[in-house]
Amino acid sequence: MKAQIASFVMAAALVVSGAAQAQDFPSKPIEVSIWAAAGGGTDVTNRLLAEAMQKHLDTRINAVNRTGGGGGVAMTHVWNQDHDGHSWLGASEAMQVVKVMGYHDTGTPDWRWYMVGGWPGVISVPENSPYKSFQDMVDASKENPGSVRISHCPLGCVWHMKALASGQAADIEFTYVPYDGSAPAHIAAMSGEVDAVVSGIGEQAEFIRAGRLRPIAMTEMEPFDFPEIGQIEAVGADYPKVQEIPTRQWLGMAIPKDTPEEAVAIIDEAFEAAIQDPSIQEFAQERLMVISGLYGEEAEAELQKMENAMSWALFDLGIATTSPDQLGIAKP
């Protein structure tokens, strides 16, 4: 009986202690494990977000780059910490394919997502390219299938998916050429190694302004007004099936979904305030980023659609070797 009472008292003490920790959140510095390398969009966005959010949290937020494993290294580190709200994941749309690619055991439903924003995709060609429009590329591909070469980031990345969606929507065959990232993909296009490149409008902005790349179409349903350049037409205007692979770039953060509700509420409030912070707004305006601000259930619903579509597309292409249905990922 004494042992039972002792066990009950100990369990009760743990419950009270856990509740107290949640109520005291944050009780120590927060760490953001950024899955991507320093200097890129994911890194810069998360560091800005951390600075903006710590204004509304009574603690410091430290950002650390933990690269490798397609995001699996950072995800594993965060997942192995206490799920108390003090360890965050610096995330992007790459997290929606980690499960099907075998980089991590968790998927979209296991995390709570906070989407700052991202860039819509754009197809651009070198300044001296004979292609003046997306339709020119389509016509050339119909005449000579596979003749138009499009560079993008690694296989399975969002821009690969955007390029693939554009080709499938127009029912033509492009040749997709992967590079280690958007930077070398841009160089390949500007040097004439490929005919076009697909990446985010913000990533290409400096090259477009310098006249080294010429945008011919957004890989979206809506056109885009580029300062000093004018409106860039959308692939979806003539080929609405481009939206059948519902993927988009997003940059932001995530926490394990089983984080205590009291901590989640405080993080939610700080995120809402940070999205309105002048530093985030100015960054978005300068870099042509489209602010999202989605989080929680709304963000999860959108990202689950992305995970489903991208996972099955990667499997159908033979890039992912495990069938998504074995992982509980529904077919779109």
SERO-4910 file (N, C-alpha, C, O; in steps of 0.05 Angstrom, whole numbers):
BEGIN
 pado doro    nc1    nc2    nc3   cac1   cac2   cac3    cc1    cc2    cc3    oc1    oc2    oc3
  Met    A     17    -24      0      0      0      0     17     25      0     12     44    -15
  Lys    A     38     25     17     56     48     18     70     53     -9     73     76    -18
  Ala    A     77     31    -23     90     33    -49     70     45    -69     78     61    -86
  Gln    A     44     37    -68     24     47    -86     20     77    -81     18     93   -100
  Ile    A     19     85    -55     15    113    -49     39    129    -59     36    151    -70
  Ala    A     63    119    -55     87    132    -64     87    136    -94     94    157   -104
  Ser    A     79    115   -108     77    116   -137     57    137   -146     62    153   -165
  Phe    A     34    138   -132     14    157   -139     24    186   -135     19    203   -151
  Val    A     37    190   -112     47    217   -105     68    225   -126     68    248   -134
  Met    A     85    206   -134    106    213   -154     94    220   -181    102    239   -194
  Ala    A     73    204   -189     60    210   -214     46    237   -213     47    252   -233
  Ala    A     33    243   -191     20    268   -188     39    291   -189     34    312   -201
  Ala    A     62    287   -177     83    307   -177     93    313   -205     98    336   -212
  Leu    A     96    291   -221    105    295   -249     84    310   -265     92    327   -281
  Val    A     59    304   -261     38    319   -275     38    348   -268     37    366   -285
  Val    A     40    354   -242     41    382   -233     66    395   -244     64    418   -252
  Ser    A     88    381   -244    113    392   -254    111    399   -283    119    420   -292
  Gly    A     99    380   -299     95    385   -327     77    409   -333     83    425   -350
  Ala    A     55    411   -317     37    433   -320     51    459   -314     47    480   -327
  Ala    A     67    459   -292     82    483   -284    101    492   -306    104    516   -312
  Gln    A    115    472   -319    134    479   -340    120    491   -363    130    510   -375
  Ala    A     96    480   -370     81    491   -392     72    519   -386     73    537   -404
  Gln    A     63    524   -361     53    550   -354     76    570   -354     72    594   -359
  Asp    A    100    561   -348    124    579   -346    137    582   -373    157    596   -375
  Phe    A    126    571   -394    139    572   -420    141    601   -430    122    616   -428
  Pro    A    164    608   -442    189    592   -443    205    595   -418    207    617   -406
  Ser    A    217    573   -409    233    573   -385    263    573   -390    279    573   -371
  Lys    A    270    572   -416    298    572   -423    300    581   -452    280    585   -465
  Pro    A    324    586   -463    327    594   -491    315    573   -510    316    549   -504
  Ile    A    305    582   -532    293    565   -553    314    562   -574    329    580   -581
  Glu    A    316    538   -586    335    533   -607    320    524   -633    302    507   -632
  Val    A    327    537   -655    316    530   -681    337    515   -696    358    525   -702
  Ser    A    331    490   -704    349    473   -720    341    476   -749    321    465   -758
  Ile    A    357    491   -764    351    497   -792    362    475   -809    386    469   -808
  Trp    A    346    463   -825    354    439   -841    373    447   -864    388    430   -873
  Ala    A    371    472   -874    385    480   -898    411    495   -890    414    504   -867
  Ala    A    428    499   -910    454    512   -905    450    542   -900    430    554   -907
  Ala    A    471    554   -888    470    582   -882    470    599   -908    482    592   -927
  Gly    A    455    620   -907    454    639   -929    432    635   -949    426    653   -964
  Gly    A    419    612   -948    397    606   -966    370    618   -956    369    629   -934
  Gly    A    349    614   -972    323    626   -964    312    615   -939    302    630   -922
  Thr    A    315    588   -934    305    576   -910    320    587   -885    308    593   -865
  Asp    A    346    590   -888    363    600   -866    356    629   -860    351    636   -836
  Val    A    356    646   -880    352    675   -875    324    679   -864    321    695   -845
  Thr    A    304    666   -875    276    669   -866    274    661   -837    261    675   -821
  Asn    A    285    638   -829    283    629   -802    298    647   -782    289    650   -759
  Arg    A    320    658   -790    335    676   -772    319    702   -768    318    713   -746
  Leu    A    307    712   -789    290    736   -786    266    730   -769    258    746   -752
  Leu    A    254    706   -773    231    699   -757    238    696   -728    223    705   -711
  Ala    A    261    684   -722    270    681   -695    273    708   -681    264    712   -658
  Glu    A    286    727   -695    289    754   -684    263    768   -679    259    781   -659
  Ala    A    244    764   -697    218    777   -694    202    764   -672    188    778   -657
  Met    A    203    738   -669    187    724   -649    198    728   -621    182    728   -602
  Gln    A    224    730   -618    235    733   -591    228    760   -579    231    764   -554
  Lys    A    219    779   -595    209    804   -584    183    800   -567    177    816   -550
  His    A    170    777   -573    144    772   -560    146    747   -541    126    738   -530
  Leu    A    170    737   -538    175    715   -519    197    723   -500    216    736   -508
  Asp    A    194    716   -475    213    725   -455    237    707   -454    244    696   -433
  Thr    A    250    704   -477    274    688   -478    288    693   -504    277    706   -522
  Arg    A    312    682   -507    327    685   -532    321    661   -550    317    639   -540
  Ile    A    321    665   -576    318    644   -596    344    641   -612    352    660   -625
  Asn    A    357    619   -609    383    614   -623    378    596   -648    365    576   -646
  Ala    A    389    605   -670    387    589   -695    413    574   -701    434    586   -700
  Val    A    410    548   -707    433    531   -712    427    516   -738    406    504   -741
  Asn    A    447    516   -757    443    500   -781    452    471   -776    474    466   -768
  Arg    A    433    453   -781    438    424   -779    431    411   -806    408    402   -809
  Thr    A    449    412   -824    444    403   -851    449    373   -854    461    360   -837
  Gly    A    440    362   -876    445    334   -882    420    317   -883    400    323   -869
  Gly    A    421    295   -898    399    276   -898    374    287   -909    352    277   -902
  Gly    A    375    306   -927    350    317   -939    332    330   -918    307    331   -923
  Gly    A    343    339   -896    327    350   -874    324    331   -851    316    339   -829
  Gly    A    332    306   -855    330    286   -834    347    291   -809    339    284   -787
  Val    A    371    303   -813    388    308   -790    375    328   -771    374    323   -747
  Ala    A    365    350   -782    352    370   -765    327    360   -752    321    365   -729
  Met    A    311    345   -768    286    334   -757    291    314   -734    277    314   -714
  Thr    A    311    297   -738    318    278   -717    327    292   -691    319    284   -669
  His    A    343    313   -694    352    327   -671    328    339   -655    326    335   -631
  Val    A    311    353   -670    288    365   -656    270    344   -644    260    347   -621
  Trp    A    265    322   -659    247    301   -649    258    288   -624    242    279   -607
  Asn    A    284    287   -621    296    274   -598    298    291   -573    305    282   -552
  Gln    A    291    317   -576    291    335   -553    264    332   -539    245    321   -550
  Asp    A    262    343   -515    237    344   -501    217    360   -518    223    381   -529
  His    A    193    349   -521    172    362   -537    158    383   -519    134    381   -514
  Asp    A    173    403   -510    162    423   -492    161    451   -504    155    470   -489
  Gly    A    166    453   -529    165    479   -543    191    494   -544    191    516   -556
  His    A    212    483   -534    238    497   -533    256    489   -557    278    500   -560
  Ser    A    248    470   -573    264    461   -596    246    462   -621    226    448   -623
  Trp    A    254    479   -640    239    483   -664    254    473   -688    279    470   -688
  Leu    A    240    467   -710    252    459   -735    250    482   -755    228    492   -760
  Gly    A    273    490   -766    273    510   -788    266    495   -813    283    479   -823
  Ala    A    243    499   -824    232    481   -844    226    494   -871    228    519   -874
  Ser    A    218    477   -890    210    487   -916    193    464   -929    187    444   -916
  Glu    A    185    468   -954    169    448   -968    183    421   -971    171    401   -976
  Ala    A    210    421   -967    225    396   -969    216    376   -948    219    352   -952
  Met    A    205    386   -926    196    368   -905    172    351   -914    167    330   -902
  Gln    A    158    359   -935    135    343   -944    143    318   -960    125    303   -967
  Val    A    169    314   -965    177    290   -979    196    273   -963    205    252   -973
  Val    A    203    281   -938    222    266   -923    213    237   -917    229    219   -916
  Lys    A    187    234   -913    177    207   -906    179    188   -929    189    166   -927
  Val    A    170    197   -953    170    179   -976    199    174   -986    205    153   -997
  Met    A    217    193   -981    245    190   -989    261    175   -969    284    168   -973
  Gly    A    249    169   -946    263    154   -925    282    170   -909    300    159   -896
  Tyr    A    280    197   -909    298    214   -894    290    215   -864    307    220   -847
  His    A    264    212   -858    255    213   -830    229    197   -829    214    195   -848
  Asp    A    223    186   -805    200    170   -801    174    186   -799    152    175   -802
  Thr    A    177    211   -792    153    228   -788    144    240   -815    159    242   -834
  Gly    A    119    250   -814    108    263   -838     92    287   -830     94    296   -807
  Thr    A     78    298   -848     63    323   -843     45    322   -819     44    342   -804
  Pro    A     30    300   -813     12    300   -790     25    300   -763     12    304   -743
  Asp    A     51    295   -763     66    293   -737     76    319   -726     86    321   -704
  Trp    A     73    341   -742     85    367   -735     63    388   -736     43    386   -749
  Arg    A     69    410   -722     52    434   -724     68    454   -740     91    461   -732
  Trp    A     57    464   -762     72    480   -781     65    509   -780     43    517   -774
  Tyr    A     86    526   -785     83    555   -785     95    565   -811    120    565   -815
  Met    A     79    574   -830     87    582   -857     90    612   -859     70    626   -859
  Val    A    115    621   -861    119    650   -864    111    659   -892     95    677   -896
  Gly    A    121    646   -912    115    652   -940    134    639   -959    149    621   -951
  Gly    A    134    647   -984    151    635  -1003    149    649  -1030    135    669  -1032
  Trp    A    164    639  -1049    164    652  -1075    148    635  -1095    151    610  -1095
  Pro    A    132    647  -1112    120    633  -1134    142    625  -1154    162    639  -1156
  Gly    A    138    604  -1169    158    594  -1188    156    609  -1214    135    618  -1223
  Val    A    179    611  -1227    181    624  -1253    199    609  -1272    220    599  -1263
  Ile    A    192    607  -1297    209    596  -1318    223    619  -1332    210    637  -1343
  Ser    A    249    619  -1332    264    640  -1345    284    628  -1365    293    605  -1362
  Val    A    291    644  -1385    310    635  -1405    333    655  -1407    331    677  -1396
  Pro    A    356    647  -1419    378    666  -1422    370    690  -1439    351    688  -1454
  Glu    A    384    712  -1436    377    736  -1449    376    734  -1480    360    747  -1493
  Asn    A    392    716  -1491    393    713  -1520    376    689  -1530    379    681  -1553
  Ser    A    359    679  -1514    343    655  -1521    323    662  -1543    312    684  -1543
  Pro    A    317    643  -1561    297    648  -1582    269    646  -1571    250    654  -1585
  Tyr    A    266    634  -1547    239    631  -1536    229    657  -1523    242    668  -1506
  Lys    A    206    666  -1533    195    691  -1522    171    685  -1503    162    703  -1489
  Ser    A    161    661  -1503    138    654  -1487    139    625  -1480    155    609  -1491
  Phe    A    123    617  -1461    121    589  -1454    110    573  -1477    118    550  -1482
  Gln    A     92    585  -1493     81    571  -1516    103    565  -1536    102    544  -1550
  Asp    A    123    582  -1539    145    577  -1557    160    551  -1548    168    535  -1565
  Met    A    163    547  -1522    176    524  -1512    159    499  -1517    169    477  -1523
  Val    A    133    502  -1514    114    480  -1519    115    472  -1548    117    448  -1555
  Asp    A    114    492  -1566    115    486  -1595    141    472  -1603    140    453  -1619
  Ala    A    163    481  -1592    189    468  -1598    190    440  -1588    201    422  -1601
  Ser    A    177    435  -1565    177    408  -1554    159    389  -1569    164    365  -1571
  Lys    A    137    400  -1580    119    384  -1596    133    375  -1622    130    353  -1632
  Glu    A    148    394  -1633    162    388  -1658    186    369  -1654    191    352  -1671
  Asn    A    199    372  -1631    222    355  -1625    222    348  -1595    234    362  -1579
  Pro    A    207    327  -1587    204    320  -1559    230    317  -1545    249    304  -1554
  Gly    A    232    330  -1521    256    328  -1505    278    348  -1512    299    348  -1500
  Ser    A    273    364  -1533    294    383  -1542    297    406  -1523    319    418  -1523
  Val    A    277    414  -1508    279    436  -1490    288    426  -1462    274    410  -1450
  Arg    A    311    436  -1453    323    427  -1428    319    448  -1407    325    471  -1410
  Ile    A    307    439  -1384    301    457  -1362    316    449  -1337    314    426  -1328
  Ser    A    332    468  -1326    347    462  -1302    330    469  -1277    312    486  -1278
  His    A    336    455  -1255    322    460  -1230    339    449  -1207    360    437  -1212
  Cys    A    330    452  -1182    344    440  -1159    341    410  -1159    330    399  -1178
  Pro    A    351    395  -1139    352    366  -1140    325    353  -1146    304    364  -1141
  Leu    A    326    328  -1156    302    313  -1161    284    312  -1137    293    306  -1115
  Gly    A    259    318  -1141    240    317  -1119    235    344  -1106    217    347  -1090
  Cys    A    252    364  -1112    249    390  -1099    225    404  -1112    214    395  -1132
  Val    A    216    425  -1099    192    439  -1107    194    449  -1136    174    449  -1151
  Trp    A    218    458  -1144    220    469  -1171    221    447  -1192    212    451  -1215
  His    A    231    424  -1185    229    401  -1203    199    394  -1207    190    389  -1229
  Met    A    184    394  -1185    156    388  -1187    141    409  -1203    123    402  -1219
  Lys    A    149    434  -1200    136    456  -1216    142    453  -1246    124    457  -1262
  Ala    A    167    446  -1252    175    442  -1280    159    418  -1292    149    420  -1314
  Leu    A    157    397  -1276    143    373  -1285    114    379  -1289    102    370  -1308
  Ala    A    102    394  -1270     73    400  -1272     68    417  -1297     47    413  -1311
  Ser    A     86    435  -1304     83    452  -1328     84    436  -1353     68    440  -1371
  Gly    A    103    417  -1354    105    400  -1378     81    381  -1381     70    378  -1403
  Gln    A     72    370  -1358     49    352  -1359     24    367  -1366      6    356  -1381
  Ala    A     21    391  -1356     -3    407  -1362     -5    413  -1392    -27    413  -1403
  Ala    A     17    418  -1405     17    423  -1434     19    398  -1451     19    399  -1475
  Asp    A     21    375  -1437     22    349  -1450     45    347  -1470     43    338  -1492
  Ile    A     68    357  -1460     93    356  -1477    116    344  -1460    113    342  -1436
  Glu    A    137    338  -1473    160    325  -1460    184    344  -1460    198    348  -1480
  Phe    A    189    356  -1436    213    371  -1431    235    352  -1422    229    329  -1414
  Thr    A    260    360  -1422    281    345  -1410    289    360  -1384    297    383  -1385
  Tyr    A    286    347  -1361    290    360  -1336    318    354  -1326    326    330  -1324
  Val    A    334    375  -1320    362    372  -1313    366    382  -1284    365    406  -1279
  Pro    A    370    363  -1265    374    371  -1237    402    381  -1231    422    371  -1242
  Tyr    A    403    400  -1212    429    410  -1202    428    409  -1171    407    404  -1160
  Asp    A    450    414  -1158    451    412  -1129    434    434  -1115    428    431  -1091
  Gly    A    427    454  -1129    411    475  -1118    403    495  -1139    410    492  -1163
  Ser    A    388    515  -1132    379    535  -1151    402    551  -1162    402    559  -1186
  Ala    A    422    557  -1146    444    573  -1155    459    561  -1179    462    575  -1200
  Pro    A    467    536  -1178    480    524  -1202    460    520  -1225    468    520  -1248
  Ala    A    434    517  -1219    414    515  -1240    412    541  -1255    409    541  -1280
  His    A    414    564  -1241    414    590  -1254    438    593  -1272    436    602  -1295
  Ile    A    461    586  -1262    486    588  -1277    484    572  -1303    493    580  -1324
  Ala    A    473    548  -1301    470    530  -1324    453    544  -1346    459    541  -1370
  Ala    A    432    558  -1338    415    572  -1357    430    596  -1369    429    600  -1393
  Met    A    443    612  -1352    456    636  -1362    480    629  -1380    487    645  -1397
  Ser    A    492    606  -1376    515    598  -1393    506    584  -1418    523    578  -1436
  Gly    A    480    577  -1420    471    564  -1444    473    534  -1443    468    519  -1462
  Glu    A    480    524  -1419    482    495  -1415    455    481  -1418    452    458  -1426
  Val    A    434    496  -1410    406    488  -1413    391    510  -1426    401    532  -1429
  Asp    A    366    505  -1433    350    525  -1447    334    543  -1428    327    566  -1436
  Ala    A    328    533  -1404    312    549  -1385    317    539  -1357    329    518  -1353
  Val    A    308    554  -1338    311    547  -1310    285    553  -1296    271    572  -1302
  Val    A    278    536  -1276    255    540  -1259    264    543  -1230    278    526  -1220
  Ser    A    256    565  -1218    262    570  -1189    243    591  -1179    225    600  -1193
  Gly    A    248    601  -1155    231    622  -1144    237    649  -1156    260    655  -1162
  Ile    A    216    665  -1159    219    692  -1171    239    708  -1154    254    724  -1166
  Gly    A    239    705  -1128    258    720  -1111    287    711  -1115    305    727  -1113
  Glu    A    290    685  -1120    317    674  -1125    329    685  -1151    353    687  -1154
  Gln    A    312    690  -1170    321    699  -1196    322    730  -1199    333    740  -1219
  Ala    A    311    744  -1180    306    773  -1182    331    788  -1191    329    805  -1209
  Glu    A    354    783  -1179    378    799  -1186    387    793  -1215    397    812  -1228
  Phe    A    383    769  -1224    391    762  -1251    371    774  -1272    379    782  -1294
  Ile    A    346    775  -1264    325    786  -1281    330    816  -1283    328    827  -1305
  Arg    A    335    829  -1261    340    858  -1262    365    865  -1278    367    886  -1290
  Ala    A    385    847  -1277    410    852  -1291    408    844  -1321    426    849  -1336
  Gly    A    385    833  -1329    381    825  -1357    394    799  -1365    395    793  -1388
  Arg    A    404    784  -1345    417    759  -1352    398    736  -1355    403    716  -1369
  Leu    A    375    738  -1342    353    719  -1346    328    735  -1354    323    757  -1344
  Arg    A    312    722  -1371    288    735  -1380    264    717  -1373    261    695  -1384
  Pro    A    247    726  -1355    224    710  -1346    203    708  -1369    196    728  -1381
  Ile    A    193    684  -1373    173    680  -1394    146    670  -1384    126    673  -1397
  Ala    A    146    657  -1360    121    648  -1349    124    640  -1320    144    628  -1312
  Met    A    103    646  -1304    101    636  -1277     90    608  -1278     73    602  -1294
  Thr    A    101    590  -1261     91    563  -1260     67    561  -1242     64    542  -1226
  Glu    A     49    580  -1244     26    584  -1226      0    588  -1241      0    587  -1266
  Met    A    -21    593  -1226    -47    599  -1239    -51    629  -1243    -67    637  -1259
  Glu    A    -35    645  -1229    -38    674  -1231    -12    687  -1241      9    677  -1236
  Pro    A    -15    709  -1257      9    724  -1266     22    738  -1242     11    738  -1220
  Phe    A     45    750  -1247     60    763  -1226     70    790  -1236     82    792  -1258
  Asp    A     66    811  -1220     75    837  -1227    103    841  -1216    107    844  -1192
  Phe    A    123    841  -1234    151    845  -1226    158    874  -1228    155    886  -1249
  Pro    A    167    886  -1206    175    915  -1207    195    920  -1229    214    904  -1233
  Glu    A    192    941  -1244    210    950  -1265    208    933  -1290    218    941  -1312
  Ile    A    195    909  -1289    193    891  -1312    165    891  -1323    161    891  -1347
  Gly    A    146    889  -1305    118    887  -1313    106    860  -1307    118    845  -1291
  Gln    A     83    854  -1318     69    829  -1312     81    805  -1327     86    806  -1351
  Ile    A     85    784  -1312     95    759  -1323     71    740  -1324     58    735  -1304
  Glu    A     65    730  -1348     42    712  -1352     44    686  -1336     66    679  -1328
  Ala    A     22    673  -1332     22    648  -1317     16    624  -1336      0    626  -1354
  Val    A     31    602  -1331     26    578  -1346     -3    569  -1344    -15    559  -1363
  Gly    A    -15    573  -1319    -42    564  -1314    -63    578  -1330    -86    568  -1332
  Ala    A    -57    601  -1342    -77    615  -1358    -86    598  -1382   -109    598  -1389
  Asp    A    -67    585  -1395    -73    568  -1418    -73    538  -1411    -85    522  -1425
  Tyr    A    -59    531  -1390    -57    503  -1383    -63    499  -1353    -45    496  -1337
  Pro    A    -89    500  -1346    -97    499  -1318    -90    473  -1304    -91    472  -1279
  Lys    A    -83    452  -1318    -76    427  -1305    -50    429  -1290    -41    410  -1276
  Val    A    -36    452  -1292    -11    456  -1277    -16    454  -1247      2    448  -1232
  Gln    A    -41    459  -1239    -47    458  -1210    -53    429  -1200    -59    425  -1177
  Glu    A    -51    410  -1218    -56    382  -1210    -34    370  -1192    -39    350  -1179
  Ile    A    -10    383  -1193     10    376  -1173     10    401  -1154     26    419  -1158
  Pro    A     -6    400  -1133    -10    424  -1116     14    428  -1097     12    423  -1073
  Thr    A     35    438  -1108     59    443  -1091     67    472  -1093     63    485  -1114
  Arg    A     78    482  -1072     89    510  -1073    112    512  -1053    113    497  -1034
  Gln    A    128    531  -1058    150    536  -1039    139    549  -1014    122    567  -1016
  Trp    A    148    541   -991    142    555   -966    166    553   -948    181    533   -948
  Leu    A    170    573   -932    192    575   -913    181    582   -886    163    599   -884
  Gly    A    191    569   -865    180    575   -839    191    555   -818    214    548   -820
  Met    A    175    547   -800    184    530   -778    163    509   -771    140    509   -781
  Ala    A    170    491   -753    152    471   -743    160    462   -715    183    464   -707
  Ile    A    141    451   -700    146    439   -674    131    413   -673    111    409   -687
  Pro    A    140    394   -657    125    368   -654     96    374   -646     91    392   -630
  Lys    A     78    359   -658     49    365   -654     41    360   -625     21    372   -615
  Asp    A     55    342   -611     47    337   -583     59    356   -563     60    350   -539
  Thr    A     68    379   -572     78    400   -554     54    409   -536     32    411   -547
  Pro    A     58    414   -510     36    422   -493     20    446   -503     31    465   -514
  Glu    A     -6    445   -500    -24    465   -511    -17    493   -501    -19    512   -516
  Glu    A     -9    495   -475     -3    521   -464     21    534   -479     21    558   -485
  Ala    A     41    518   -485     65    528   -500     57    534   -529     65    555   -540
  Val    A     40    517   -541     31    522   -569     17    549   -571     21    564   -590
  Ala    A      0    554   -552    -16    579   -553      3    604   -552     -2    623   -566
  Ile    A     24    602   -536     43    624   -534     59    627   -560     64    649   -569
  Ile    A     67    604   -572     82    605   -597     65    615   -619     74    631   -636
  Asp    A     39    607   -620     21    617   -640     19    647   -639     20    660   -660
  Glu    A     15    658   -615     12    687   -612     37    702   -621     35    722   -634
  Ala    A     60    691   -614     85    704   -622     89    703   -652     99    722   -664
  Phe    A     81    681   -665     83    678   -694     65    698   -708     73    712   -727
  Glu    A     40    701   -699     22    720   -710     33    748   -709     31    764   -728
  Ala    A     45    755   -687     56    782   -683     81    785   -701     85    807   -713
  Ala    A     97    764   -704    122    766   -720    116    770   -749    130    784   -763
  Ile    A     94    758   -759     87    761   -788     82    790   -795     86    798   -818
  Gln    A     73    806   -775     67    834   -780     91    852   -774     90    876   -777
  Asp    A    113    840   -764    137    855   -757    149    869   -782    150    857   -803
  Pro    A    157    894   -779    169    909   -802    192    894   -815    195    896   -839
  Ser    A    208    880   -799    231    866   -811    222    844   -831    234    841   -852
  Ile    A    201    830   -823    190    809   -841    177    821   -865    180    812   -888
  Gln    A    161    842   -861    147    855   -883    166    868   -903    162    866   -927
  Glu    A    187    881   -893    207    893   -910    223    872   -926    228    876   -950
  Phe    A    230    850   -913    244    829   -926    227    817   -949    237    813   -971
  Ala    A    202    813   -943    183    802   -964    181    821   -987    181    812  -1010
  Gln    A    179    847   -982    177    866  -1004    203    868  -1020    201    868  -1045
  Glu    A    225    868  -1007    251    869  -1022    256    844  -1038    266    845  -1060
  Arg    A    249    821  -1027    256    795  -1040    232    784  -1056    234    762  -1066
  Leu    A    211    800  -1059    187    791  -1074    174    766  -1063    162    751  -1077
  Met    A    176    763  -1037    164    740  -1023    134    745  -1019    126    767  -1012
  Val    A    118    724  -1023     90    725  -1018     85    715   -989     90    691   -984
  Ile    A     76    732   -972     71    725   -944     47    706   -942     26    711   -954
  Ser    A     50    685   -926     28    666   -922     16    670   -894     -8    678   -892
  Gly    A     32    665   -873     22    669   -846      4    646   -836     -8    649   -815
  Leu    A      2    624   -851    -15    602   -843      0    586   -821     24    584   -821
  Tyr    A    -16    574   -803     -4    557   -783    -26    539   -772    -50    543   -777
  Gly    A    -18    518   -757    -37    500   -745    -52    483   -765    -41    474   -785
  Glu    A    -78    479   -760    -94    462   -776    -96    471   -805    -96    455   -823
  Glu    A    -98    497   -809   -100    508   -836    -75    502   -852    -77    494   -875
  Ala    A    -52    506   -839    -27    500   -853    -24    470   -858    -16    461   -880
  Glu    A    -32    454   -839    -29    424   -842    -46    414   -865    -38    397   -880
  Ala    A    -71    425   -867    -89    416   -889    -76    421   -916    -77    404   -934
  Glu    A    -64    445   -920    -51    451   -945    -26    434   -950    -22    424   -972
  Leu    A    -10    431   -929     15    416   -932     10    386   -936     26    372   -948
  Gln    A    -12    376   -925    -19    348   -929    -25    342   -958    -17    321   -969
  Lys    A    -39    361   -971    -44    358  -1000    -17    357  -1015    -14    342  -1034
  Met    A      2    375  -1007     28    375  -1020     42    348  -1015     54    337  -1034
  Glu    A     42    339   -991     56    314   -985     44    291  -1002     59    275  -1013
  Asn    A     18    290  -1004      5    269  -1019     14    270  -1049     22    251  -1060
  Ala    A     11    294  -1060     17    298  -1089     46    293  -1095     53    279  -1114
  Met    A     64    305  -1079     93    303  -1085    103    274  -1080    120    264  -1095
  Ser    A     92    261  -1059    101    234  -1053     94    215  -1076    111    198  -1084
  Trp    A     70    217  -1086     62    198  -1107     75    205  -1133     82    187  -1149
  Ala    A     80    231  -1138     95    238  -1163    123    227  -1162    133    217  -1182
  Leu    A    136    229  -1139    163    219  -1137    164    188  -1139    183    177  -1151
  Phe    A    144    175  -1129    142    146  -1132    137    138  -1161    150    119  -1171
  Asp    A    119    152  -1174    113    146  -1202    137    150  -1220    141    137  -1240
  Leu    A    154    170  -1212    178    176  -1228    201    156  -1222    222    156  -1235
  Gly    A    197    140  -1201    218    121  -1193    239    133  -1176    259    119  -1170
  Ile    A    236    158  -1167    255    171  -1150    252    161  -1121    272    155  -1107
  Ala    A    227    158  -1112    221    146  -1086    216    116  -1091    200    109  -1109
  Thr    A    228     99  -1075    226     70  -1080    204     56  -1063    197     34  -1068
  Thr    A    195     70  -1042    174     59  -1025    147     71  -1033    144     95  -1035
  Ser    A    127     53  -1037    101     63  -1045     89     79  -1022     88     70  -1000
  Pro    A     79    103  -1028     67    120  -1007     44    107   -992     41    113   -968
  Asp    A     29     89  -1005      7     77   -990     17     59   -967      3     55   -948
  Gln    A     42     49   -969     53     34   -948     60     52   -924     64     42   -901
  Leu    A     62     77   -929     69     97   -908     44    112   -898     47    130   -882
  Gly    A     21    104   -908     -4    118   -900     -8    144   -913    -23    161   -903
  Ile    A      5    148   -936      2    173   -951    -18    169   -973    -13    153   -992
  Ala    A    -40    183   -972    -62    179   -990    -56    188  -1018    -41    207  -1022
  Lys    A    -67    174  -1038    -63    182  -1066    -82    204  -1073   -106    203  -1066
  Pro    A    -73    225  -1086    -90    248  -1092   -113    240  -1110   -130    256  -1118
***
